[in-house]
Amino acid sequence: MRHLGSMVAALALMAGTAQAKGADTSQAEAQALEITKRAIAFRTVQGPGNQTPDYAEYLKGLLVAGGFAAGDVTVTRVDDTAMLVAYYRGTDSAAKPLVLSGHMDVVEAKPADWERDPFTPVIENGYLFGRGATDMKLDGAEVVATLLQLKRDGFKPRRDIVIAYSGDEETTMKTTQALAAQFANAELVLNADGGGGSLAEDGHPQFFTLQGAEKTYADFQLEFTNPGGHSSAPRKINAIYQLARVLDRIGAYQFTPQADALTKAFFTEAAKQQTGETAAAMRAFAADQSDKAAIATLSANPSYIGQIGTTCVATMLSGGHAINALPQRATALINCRIFPGVKVEDVQAKLVEVAADPAMTIKYVEMGTIPNDASPMRPDVMKAVRKALDIGYKGVPIIPGMSAGASDSMWFRSRGIPSYGVSPTFIKDSDSFSHGLNERTPLANLKPSMAYWKSLITDLSR
């Protein structure tokens, strides 16, 4: 069944893929795959041995060899990471640049937990496996390969096209903030780390999400401290037990469901591509955010729970200092994705209320995030995305969407720069393993994605 599923998805993705006249992308497809394989092999993880600077230098070498002026491609080191900036010069120096955003870093992956080494690219059953295969080394490689193809084609954009790749999007976002400041004059940002297409489990393309908003990211550390003591003399007050009870209460709590104009539009349009209980729940929630049955159905689906309000979940846990001693300290990290318009301090206050234990201390952990307003659905962007998608996915519905996660776009939007998640990758829910084990992406995406990027970048840089 595993072989059959990947074949069905590949056929569905490639069905109807018609290259535009004079738009052969076969060389770029091969180059994008090679870049992705090399990219996965770079362990671009925060901390000792971070190879993000090495990956950035590798990309710089490709771009310079492909026709970019050496002075137009820079790698800037920041702490243990780096950011990459590359200018594809336009003919009108007064025109605002088109920024192509993405990140080179990935979240940690422990080889012992994976079926395959996460930093060794593996192609199997129509999938590319490896850390970053989905988030987002394939998309990043496709953008680079597209610009190299445009160089070979002799394309002359009117406005500068700028690659602005960060090196710590998954952590502190220092490089992202620097890039947003550097390109505060951008006309718009196309972020390869956002948006994307949804495939039904039979491989049929359902809809494409054009991501124009995202939730606010926030981390909170919960802590209990005790005097400790010898484990042979247990006490009623135990930091680990106290923390466990609080985590159980927080885990059972659901923030009040919410919607705004963008998420209502998403559910209304997405319902047209769904059937049965899911479709009914989407329509009901768009109409009434207090509908308990709709909330229950959408909350049970990992793809939609983040769209209906603020979420908080425990992601890290630590406690005790010796196997034969009572714990002196127990901590947990609560990661929240906060619905637009909700204040971080209000979420913190709610966690304290739900925890209901005055012995607990809570601390906001600064990780590089900022609230930001949604970007308008610009007609020129919508038109260009429609044209690009139609090359491989004729007529697939385009739905405005909000990311439940966080991306580099937040820092550009906070400066008033329209930013859109426009990844052309189509994927099934059952294949979505970003940040998780055995991350993979269907390789059938490659051909339509390369045609898409060429069309989109060409149109929006004129």
C-alpha positions in Angstrom: 0.0 0.0 0.0 2.9 2.3 0.7 4.1 2.0 -2.9 0.6 2.4 -4.3 -0.1 5.5 -2.2 3.0 7.3 -3.5 2.3 6.3 -7.1 -1.3 7.6 -6.8 -0.1 10.9 -5.3 2.6 11.2 -8.0 0.1 10.6 -10.8 -2.4 13.1 -9.3 0.2 15.8 -8.9 1.6 15.4 -12.4 -1.8 15.0 -14.1 -2.5 18.1 -16.2 1.0 19.5 -15.6 1.6 21.3 -18.9 4.8 23.4 -19.2 4.2 26.8 -20.7 5.6 27.3 -24.2 9.3 27.9 -24.0 9.3 27.2 -20.2 11.2 23.9 -20.0 12.4 23.6 -16.4 14.1 20.1 -16.6 17.6 21.4 -15.9 16.3 23.5 -13.1 14.4 20.5 -11.6 17.6 18.4 -11.6 19.5 21.2 -10.0 16.9 21.9 -7.4 17.0 18.2 -6.4 20.7 18.2 -6.2 20.8 21.4 -4.1 18.2 19.9 -1.7 20.1 16.7 -1.2 23.2 18.7 -0.4 21.2 21.0 1.8 19.8 18.1 3.9 23.3 16.9 4.5 24.3 20.2 6.2 23.3 19.9 9.9 21.9 23.4 10.1 20.8 23.1 13.8 21.4 25.7 16.5 24.3 24.9 18.8 27.7 23.3 18.6 28.5 22.1 15.1 25.8 24.3 13.4 26.5 24.1 9.7 24.2 26.9 8.6 27.2 29.2 7.7 28.6 26.3 5.5 25.3 25.8 3.8 25.1 29.6 3.1 28.6 29.6 1.6 27.6 26.6 -0.6 24.6 28.5 -1.9 26.7 31.6 -2.5 29.2 29.5 -4.6 26.3 28.2 -6.7 24.9 31.7 -7.3 28.2 33.3 -8.2 29.0 30.4 -10.5 25.6 30.9 -12.1 26.1 34.5 -13.0 25.5 36.6 -9.9 28.1 39.2 -9.3 30.3 38.2 -6.4 29.7 41.5 -4.6 25.9 41.0 -4.9 26.0 37.8 -2.7 26.9 38.1 0.9 27.0 35.7 3.8 26.8 37.4 7.2 27.6 35.5 10.4 25.5 36.1 13.5 26.3 34.1 16.6 26.6 30.5 15.5 24.6 30.9 12.3 24.5 33.1 9.2 22.2 34.9 6.8 22.4 34.9 3.0 21.5 37.9 0.8 21.8 37.8 -3.0 20.7 40.5 -5.5 19.4 39.6 -9.0 19.7 43.2 -10.4 16.8 44.8 -12.1 16.8 47.4 -14.8 15.1 50.1 -12.7 17.2 51.0 -9.6 14.3 53.2 -8.3 11.8 50.3 -8.1 11.3 48.6 -4.8 12.8 45.1 -4.6 10.9 41.8 -4.6 12.2 39.8 -1.6 12.2 36.0 -1.7 12.2 34.9 1.9 13.1 31.6 3.5 15.3 30.0 6.2 18.3 27.7 6.1 18.1 26.3 9.6 16.1 23.3 10.7 14.9 21.9 14.1 16.9 19.3 15.9 16.6 15.7 14.8 18.0 12.8 16.8 19.3 10.0 14.5 18.5 7.3 17.0 14.8 8.2 16.8 14.5 8.1 13.0 14.1 5.2 10.6 16.8 6.8 8.4 19.6 9.2 9.3 17.8 12.7 9.3 20.9 14.4 7.7 21.3 11.9 5.0 19.0 12.5 2.0 17.1 9.4 1.0 14.8 9.0 -2.0 12.4 6.1 -1.5 8.9 5.2 -2.9 8.6 8.6 -4.5 9.5 10.6 -1.4 12.5 12.6 -0.4 13.3 11.9 3.3 15.4 14.0 5.6 15.3 16.9 8.1 14.2 19.9 6.1 12.7 17.9 3.2 9.4 19.8 3.9 10.6 22.6 6.2 12.1 24.0 4.0 15.1 23.0 2.2 13.3 21.7 -0.9 11.4 25.0 -1.3 14.6 27.0 -0.7 16.5 25.0 -3.3 13.7 25.5 -5.8 13.9 29.3 -5.5 17.7 29.2 -6.0 17.5 26.9 -9.0 14.8 29.0 -10.5 16.9 32.2 -10.3 19.8 30.3 -11.8 17.6 29.2 -14.7 16.4 32.8 -15.2 20.1 33.9 -15.4 20.7 31.2 -18.1 17.6 32.5 -19.9 18.9 36.1 -19.9 15.8 37.3 -18.0 16.0 41.0 -17.0 13.6 41.9 -14.2 12.5 45.6 -13.8 12.9 45.5 -10.0 15.7 43.9 -8.1 15.0 40.3 -6.9 16.5 39.6 -3.6 17.1 36.3 -1.9 16.9 36.9 1.9 17.5 33.6 3.7 17.7 33.6 7.5 19.7 31.3 9.6 17.7 31.1 12.9 14.0 31.1 12.0 13.5 28.1 14.1 15.0 29.8 17.2 15.8 33.4 18.0 15.1 35.0 14.6 18.0 37.5 15.0 18.9 37.2 11.3 15.3 37.5 10.3 15.0 40.8 12.2 18.2 42.0 10.5 16.9 41.1 7.1 13.5 42.8 7.7 15.3 46.0 8.7 17.7 45.8 5.7 14.8 45.4 3.3 12.2 47.7 4.9 11.8 49.3 1.5 10.6 46.0 -0.2 7.6 46.1 -2.5 6.5 42.7 -1.2 7.9 39.5 0.2 7.2 36.0 -1.2 8.0 33.5 1.6 8.7 30.0 0.5 8.1 28.9 4.0 4.3 29.2 4.2 1.1 28.5 2.3 1.0 25.5 0.0 -1.4 23.0 -1.3 -3.6 20.3 0.3 -3.9 16.8 -1.2 -6.7 14.5 -0.3 -5.6 11.1 0.9 -6.1 9.7 -2.7 -3.7 12.3 -4.0 -6.3 14.6 -5.5 -5.3 18.3 -5.2 -8.0 20.0 -3.0 -7.0 23.7 -2.6 -4.1 26.0 -2.3 -3.6 28.3 0.7 -2.1 31.7 0.1 -0.8 32.5 3.6 -1.4 36.2 4.5 -1.3 36.1 8.3 0.1 34.1 11.2 -0.3 33.7 14.9 1.9 35.2 17.5 4.5 32.8 18.9 5.1 32.7 22.7 7.0 30.4 25.1 6.3 30.3 28.9 8.4 28.5 31.5 6.6 27.0 34.4 8.6 26.2 37.5 8.2 24.6 41.0 10.9 24.6 43.5 11.2 22.6 46.8 13.9 22.2 49.5 14.5 18.6 48.3 15.8 15.9 50.6 16.5 12.2 50.7 14.3 10.0 48.5 14.0 7.6 51.5 11.9 10.2 53.3 9.2 11.3 50.8 7.2 14.5 51.5 3.7 15.5 50.5 5.0 18.5 48.6 7.0 17.3 45.5 7.9 19.6 42.6 7.5 16.9 40.0 4.0 16.0 41.2 3.0 19.6 41.5 4.1 20.3 37.9 2.4 17.1 36.6 -0.9 18.2 38.1 -0.6 21.7 36.5 0.3 20.2 33.1 -2.7 18.0 33.3 -5.0 21.0 33.8 -3.4 23.0 31.1 -3.5 20.1 28.7 -7.3 19.7 29.3 -8.0 23.4 28.8 -9.1 24.9 25.4 -8.9 28.6 24.8 -12.1 30.2 23.6 -12.4 29.5 19.8 -12.1 32.6 17.6 -12.3 33.6 14.0 -11.6 36.7 11.9 -12.4 37.7 8.4 -9.5 35.7 7.0 -10.1 32.4 8.9 -13.9 32.7 8.2 -13.0 32.9 4.5 -10.7 30.0 4.8 -13.3 27.7 6.4 -16.0 28.8 4.0 -13.9 28.0 0.9 -12.2 25.0 2.3 -15.6 23.4 3.2 -16.3 23.3 -0.6 -13.4 20.9 -1.0 -14.3 18.7 1.9 -17.1 16.3 2.5 -19.1 14.9 5.4 -18.5 15.9 9.0 -15.4 18.0 8.3 -17.2 20.1 5.6 -20.2 20.6 7.9 -18.0 21.6 10.8 -16.1 24.2 8.7 -19.4 25.8 7.5 -20.8 25.8 11.0 -17.7 27.3 12.7 -17.5 30.0 10.0 -21.0 31.0 10.9 -20.9 30.5 14.7 -17.6 30.2 16.7 -19.5 28.8 19.7 -20.8 25.7 17.8 -19.7 22.9 20.2 -20.0 20.1 17.6 -18.0 22.0 15.0 -15.3 22.9 17.6 -15.0 19.3 18.6 -14.6 18.1 15.0 -12.1 20.7 14.0 -10.1 20.4 17.3 -9.7 16.7 16.6 -7.9 17.4 13.3 -4.3 18.6 13.7 -4.6 20.5 10.4 -7.4 22.7 11.7 -7.1 23.0 15.5 -4.6 25.8 15.1 -7.0 27.8 12.9 -9.8 28.1 15.5 -8.0 30.0 18.2 -5.1 30.2 20.6 -3.3 27.0 21.4 -0.8 26.2 24.2 1.0 22.9 24.5 3.8 21.5 26.7 6.9 20.8 24.6 9.8 20.4 27.1 10.1 19.0 30.6 12.8 18.9 33.2 12.9 17.9 36.8 15.1 16.6 39.6 18.8 16.5 40.1 19.6 13.0 41.3 17.9 9.6 41.2 18.0 9.2 45.0 17.0 12.7 46.0 13.7 14.5 46.2 13.4 17.1 43.3 14.5 20.6 44.2 13.2 21.9 40.9 10.8 20.9 38.1 10.1 23.0 34.9 8.1 22.7 31.8 8.1 24.8 28.6 4.6 25.7 27.3 4.6 26.8 23.6 1.7 29.0 22.6 0.4 30.1 19.2 -1.7 33.1 19.9 -4.6 34.2 17.7 -4.2 37.6 16.1 -5.5 40.4 18.3 -4.9 38.5 21.6 -2.3 39.9 23.9 0.6 37.7 25.1 0.1 38.9 28.7 -3.5 37.8 28.6 -2.5 34.3 27.6 0.1 34.2 30.4 -2.6 35.3 32.8 -4.9 32.6 31.6 -2.2 29.9 32.1 -1.8 31.1 35.7 -5.5 30.9 36.2 -5.8 27.4 34.7 -2.7 26.1 36.6 -4.4 27.2 39.9 -1.3 26.7 42.0 0.2 29.8 43.8 3.4 27.9 44.3 4.1 27.9 40.5 6.2 30.7 38.9 5.8 31.5 35.3 8.2 33.4 33.0 7.8 34.6 29.4 10.7 33.3 27.4 11.8 35.8 24.7 12.4 33.9 21.5 12.2 36.5 18.8 8.5 37.1 18.0 6.3 40.1 17.4 2.5 40.5 16.8 1.7 41.5 13.2 -1.3 42.4 11.1 -2.5 40.4 8.2 -1.3 41.3 4.7 -4.0 42.4 2.2 -4.8 40.0 -0.6 -3.3 42.1 -3.3 -4.9 41.7 -6.7 -1.5 41.5 -8.5 -0.3 38.8 -6.1 -3.5 36.8 -6.5 -3.4 37.1 -10.3 0.3 36.0 -10.4 -0.3 33.0 -8.1 -3.4 32.0 -10.1 -1.4 32.0 -13.3 1.5 30.1 -11.8 -0.7 27.4 -10.2 -2.6 26.9 -13.4 0.5 25.5 -15.1 0.3 22.4 -12.9 -2.9 22.6 -11.0 -5.5 24.1 -13.4 -8.3 25.7 -11.5 -7.4 24.5 -8.0 -9.1 26.9 -5.6 -6.9 29.5 -3.9 -7.9 30.3 -0.3 -6.5 33.0 1.9 -5.1 31.5 5.0 -3.5 32.1 8.4 -0.5 30.1 9.5 -0.9 28.4 12.9 2.8 28.5 13.3 5.3 31.4 12.9 7.6 32.4 10.1 10.0 35.1 9.0 7.0 36.9 7.5 6.1 38.3 10.9 9.1 40.6 11.0 8.4 42.0 7.5 4.6 42.4 8.2 5.5 44.2 11.5 7.2 46.8 9.3 4.2 47.2 7.0 5.6 45.1 4.2 3.1 42.8 2.5 4.3 39.2 2.9 2.8 36.1 1.6 3.4 32.4 2.2 3.5 30.9 -1.4 5.1 27.5 -1.2 3.9 25.4 -4.2 4.3 22.1 -2.3 1.2 20.0 -2.3 1.0 17.4 0.5 -1.4 15.0 2.2 -2.1 15.3 6.0 -0.7 11.9 6.4 2.6 13.0 4.9 3.0 16.1 7.0 6.0 15.6 9.3 7.6 19.0 9.6 9.5 19.2 12.9 8.7 15.5 13.4 10.2 12.1 12.8 10.9 10.8 9.3 10.1 14.2 7.6 9.4 13.6 3.9 8.0 15.3 0.8 6.6 13.8 -2.4 9.1 14.3 -5.2 6.2 14.6 -7.7 6.0 18.2 -6.5 9.3 19.1 -8.2 8.1 19.6 -11.8 5.0 21.7 -11.2 6.9 23.7 -8.5 9.7 24.7 -10.8 7.2 26.0 -13.4 5.3 27.8 -10.7 8.3 29.6 -9.3 9.5 30.7 -12.7 6.1 32.1 -13.6 5.5 33.8 -10.2 8.9 35.4 -9.8 8.9 36.6 -13.4 5.5 38.2 -13.2 6.0 39.9 -9.8 9.4 41.3 -10.6 8.3 43.1 -13.8 
